[in-house]
Amino acid sequence: MRKKVKLQKINAITVFRAGHQALTEIDGLRSMAVRGMFINYLIFFAASLALNGLIYFHLIRPFINWLFGGEDGFWASVGTIILWSIQLTVAAVIAMISSRFSVELLILWHQNLVQRIIKHFREIEEPIFSFKACLDEIKHILKEALKACLFPVLLIFVGLIPVIGLPIVFLLESHLMGRQGVMVYFESISNPEEAAELQKKWRWMPIRIGWLPAILAFIPFIGWFFLPLSLTYEVIGFAFLVEKSRNS
């Protein structure tokens, strides 16, 4: 019989602690995670730098200079303030886009991490390798990676709403980043009925565990540096907590 899974008092902090515990206790998991995070960082920073530079130099700055003027003066100063306010929101959204894009491209790697965690607690059937299935999975990953980049673009316009724009963006980012951590586990479960049941039961879980990576997305440079690391810890920590609860 399938054991009931209960998660109580789970949040971003407990997930991160569980991720550290999993890396310490499970043999071979740390080396797997380090290799994946290295690739994640390469994709993340390459995408972030390219998108920030493209949007700033070819879209935002020319538009603000045209609207407020590029010379010295009061309106130019106002334009500079607005420019960096917009750029901060854009950079935060781009950080989320880049992180989600890099994580989506590494979905197979994260699934291997989750399966390694599951094997630590219980026996599971080894998936039979199929070239056709692997090719279909790669096509699915590329499709999901592109989709992951489209929706956050809308958040740029949401962030321009006075007063409530940034809080709404923060909540949506928390949901999207937290969702990435839980979906890898759901996709690694062999029983689709159980996955659907847990996904419905934990529909608010992404926000509960995604607020910390969302905060990092709004902190330039330092926050962006730790963002891919935090998402990997989420994937590992969430799977570890669920499996530990399942076997308690």
Secondary structure in CASP SS format (residue, H / E / C, confidence):
PFRMAT SS
TARGET T0000
AUTHOR 0000-0000-0000
METHOD secondary structure of the structure
MODEL  1
M C 1.00
R C 1.00
K C 1.00
K C 1.00
V C 1.00
K C 1.00
L C 1.00
Q C 1.00
K C 1.00
I C 1.00
N C 1.00
A H 1.00
I H 1.00
T H 1.00
V H 1.00
F H 1.00
R H 1.00
A H 1.00
G H 1.00
H H 1.00
Q H 1.00
A H 1.00
L H 1.00
T H 1.00
E H 1.00
I C 1.00
D C 1.00
G C 1.00
L H 1.00
R H 1.00
S H 1.00
M H 1.00
A H 1.00
V H 1.00
R H 1.00
G H 1.00
M H 1.00
F H 1.00
I H 1.00
N H 1.00
Y H 1.00
L H 1.00
I H 1.00
F H 1.00
F H 1.00
A H 1.00
A H 1.00
S H 1.00
L H 1.00
A H 1.00
L H 1.00
N H 1.00
G H 1.00
L H 1.00
I H 1.00
Y H 1.00
F H 1.00
H H 1.00
L H 1.00
I H 1.00
R H 1.00
P H 1.00
F H 1.00
I H 1.00
N H 1.00
W H 1.00
L H 1.00
F H 1.00
G C 1.00
G C 1.00
E C 1.00
D C 1.00
G C 1.00
F H 1.00
W H 1.00
A H 1.00
S H 1.00
V H 1.00
G H 1.00
T H 1.00
I H 1.00
I H 1.00
L H 1.00
W H 1.00
S H 1.00
I H 1.00
Q H 1.00
L H 1.00
T H 1.00
V H 1.00
A H 1.00
A H 1.00
V H 1.00
I H 1.00
A H 1.00
M H 1.00
I H 1.00
S H 1.00
S H 1.00
R H 1.00
F H 1.00
S H 1.00
V H 1.00
E H 1.00
L H 1.00
L C 1.00
I H 1.00
L H 1.00
W H 1.00
H H 1.00
Q H 1.00
N H 1.00
L H 1.00
V H 1.00
Q H 1.00
R H 1.00
I H 1.00
I H 1.00
K H 1.00
H H 1.00
F H 1.00
R C 1.00
E C 1.00
I C 1.00
E C 1.00
E C 1.00
P C 1.00
I C 1.00
F C 1.00
S C 1.00
F H 1.00
K H 1.00
A H 1.00
C H 1.00
L H 1.00
D H 1.00
E H 1.00
I H 1.00
K H 1.00
H H 1.00
I H 1.00
L H 1.00
K H 1.00
E H 1.00
A H 1.00
L H 1.00
K H 1.00
A H 1.00
C H 1.00
L H 1.00
F H 1.00
P H 1.00
V H 1.00
L H 1.00
L H 1.00
I H 1.00
F H 1.00
V H 1.00
G C 1.00
L C 1.00
I C 1.00
P C 1.00
V C 1.00
I C 1.00
G H 1.00
L H 1.00
P H 1.00
I H 1.00
V H 1.00
F H 1.00
L H 1.00
L H 1.00
E H 1.00
S H 1.00
H H 1.00
L H 1.00
M H 1.00
G H 1.00
R H 1.00
Q H 1.00
G H 1.00
V H 1.00
M H 1.00
V H 1.00
Y H 1.00
F H 1.00
E H 1.00
S H 1.00
I C 1.00
S C 1.00
N C 1.00
P H 1.00
E H 1.00
E H 1.00
A H 1.00
A H 1.00
E H 1.00
L H 1.00
Q H 1.00
K H 1.00
K H 1.00
W C 1.00
R C 1.00
W C 1.00
M H 1.00
P H 1.00
I H 1.00
R H 1.00
I H 1.00
G H 1.00
W H 1.00
L H 1.00
P H 1.00
A H 1.00
I H 1.00
L H 1.00
A H 1.00
F C 1.00
I C 1.00
P C 1.00
F C 1.00
I H 1.00
G H 1.00
W H 1.00
F H 1.00
F H 1.00
L H 1.00
P H 1.00
L H 1.00
S H 1.00
L H 1.00
T H 1.00
Y H 1.00
E H 1.00
V H 1.00
I H 1.00
G H 1.00
F H 1.00
A H 1.00
F H 1.00
L H 1.00
V H 1.00
E H 1.00
K H 1.00
S H 1.00
R H 1.00
N C 1.00
S C 1.00
END
